[in-house]
């Protein structure tokens, strides 16, 4: 590549504070919006391969015109902070309630994270990024007194070491983010495990309650079967009683007819005994007729008394 076997100069700390690695540039609201939109629209440039992050961030910063005010590591850190803040607002830890709308950039970051800003800006070009000196330098890592040797030309075999340093910081930052996400994952898993244990206990209680209800239901079924049997027995008894009642009504009707006949016989005997027309007194058969009448009258009275007793028996049944 064009970067192979290239010379580059490690600059000594400049005197301009705005270019100093220790200076932190604060973007305006408009710049921050464009920063997020450009990062979302050029997400395909961040492939994870060696140095692609640095090159992509340089292209974005140059497109915004702040490539001499903000370094690639600062841009990457800003993006990571925005993502971290968004995730904390989107998925707060268990037991913590937050209102995402309280953070002014939540809606913008949600659009970026969900892909709605992928076509919001044009793709930046990484073909003509210029020299390293055209960009804000990253804060160097401490490597002893030789860290700020000025105007020392280093022969680099392979990739540019400045980019390698940025890539190392990219990897370190990615590792920190991964550790943070792993910690959040572990926390979520612990919370889910606790909820699972609570649900298991609740399930055990519900199982016991269900077993109790099933036993009660079985007892109710047995009681219902017993009541059905008793009801059937009562229905049979009722049918038997109705049949006997019908028989008694039939007998009563017969008794009423018999009583009427007895009443007629008594009336006849009474007339005969009274000697209606005076013929019975002069008749020679008078005494015999009188005796027969007396006997028949006594028989009728006994039958009448029997019918009265039998009727009372029926009424008391």
Rosetta blueprint (number, residue, H / E / L):
1 X L
2 X L
3 X L
4 X L
5 X L
6 X L
7 X E
8 X E
9 X E
10 X L
11 X L
12 X L
13 X L
14 X L
15 X L
16 X L
17 X L
18 X L
19 X L
20 X L
21 X L
22 X L
23 X L
24 X L
25 X L
26 X L
27 X L
28 X L
29 X H
30 X H
31 X H
32 X H
33 X H
34 X H
35 X H
36 X H
37 X H
38 X H
39 X H
40 X H
41 X H
42 X L
43 X H
44 X H
45 X H
46 X L
47 X L
48 X L
49 X L
50 X L
51 X L
52 X H
53 X H
54 X H
55 X H
56 X H
57 X H
58 X H
59 X H
60 X H
61 X H
62 X H
63 X H
64 X H
65 X L
66 X L
67 X L
68 X L
69 X L
70 X L
71 X L
72 X H
73 X H
74 X H
75 X H
76 X H
77 X H
78 X H
79 X H
80 X H
81 X H
82 X H
83 X H
84 X H
85 X H
86 X H
87 X H
88 X H
89 X H
90 X H
91 X L
92 X L
93 X L
94 X L
95 X L
96 X L
97 X L
98 X L
99 X L
100 X H
101 X H
102 X H
103 X L
104 X L
105 X L
106 X H
107 X H
108 X H
109 X H
110 X H
111 X H
112 X H
113 X H
114 X L
115 X L
116 X L
117 X L
118 X L
119 X L
120 X L
121 X L
122 X L
123 X L
124 X L
125 X L
126 X L
127 X L
128 X L
129 X L
130 X L
131 X L
132 X H
133 X H
134 X H
135 X L
136 X L
137 X L
138 X L
139 X L
140 X L
141 X L
142 X L
143 X L
144 X L
145 X H
146 X H
147 X H
148 X H
149 X L
150 X L
151 X L
152 X L
153 X E
154 X E
155 X E
156 X L
157 X L
158 X L
159 X L
160 X L
161 X H
162 X H
163 X H
164 X H
165 X H
166 X H
167 X H
168 X H
169 X H
170 X H
171 X H
172 X H
173 X H
174 X H
175 X H
176 X H
177 X H
178 X H
179 X H
180 X H
181 X H
182 X H
183 X H
184 X H
185 X H
186 X H
187 X H
188 X H
189 X H
190 X H
191 X H
192 X H
193 X H
194 X H
195 X H
196 X H
197 X H
198 X H
199 X H
200 X H
201 X H
202 X H
203 X H
204 X H
205 X H
206 X H
207 X H
208 X H
209 X H
210 X H
211 X H
212 X H
213 X H
214 X H
215 X H
216 X H
217 X H
218 X H
219 X H
220 X H
221 X H
222 X H
223 X H
224 X H
225 X H
226 X H
227 X H
228 X H
229 X H
230 X H
231 X H
232 X H
233 X H
234 X H
235 X H
236 X H
237 X H
238 X H
239 X H
240 X H
241 X H
242 X H
243 X H
244 X H
245 X H
246 X H
247 X H
248 X H
249 X H
250 X H
251 X H
252 X H
253 X H
254 X H
255 X H
256 X H
257 X H
258 X H
259 X H
260 X H
261 X H
262 X H
263 X H
264 X H
265 X H
266 X H
267 X H
268 X H
269 X H
270 X H
271 X H
272 X H
273 X H
274 X H
275 X L
276 X H
277 X H
278 X H
279 X H
280 X H
281 X H
282 X H
283 X L
284 X L
285 X L
286 X H
287 X H
288 X H
289 X H
290 X H
291 X H
292 X H
293 X H
294 X H
295 X H
296 X H
297 X H
298 X H
299 X H
300 X H
301 X H
302 X H
303 X H
304 X H
305 X H
306 X H
307 X H
308 X H
309 X H
310 X H
311 X H
312 X H
313 X H
314 X H
315 X H
316 X H
317 X L
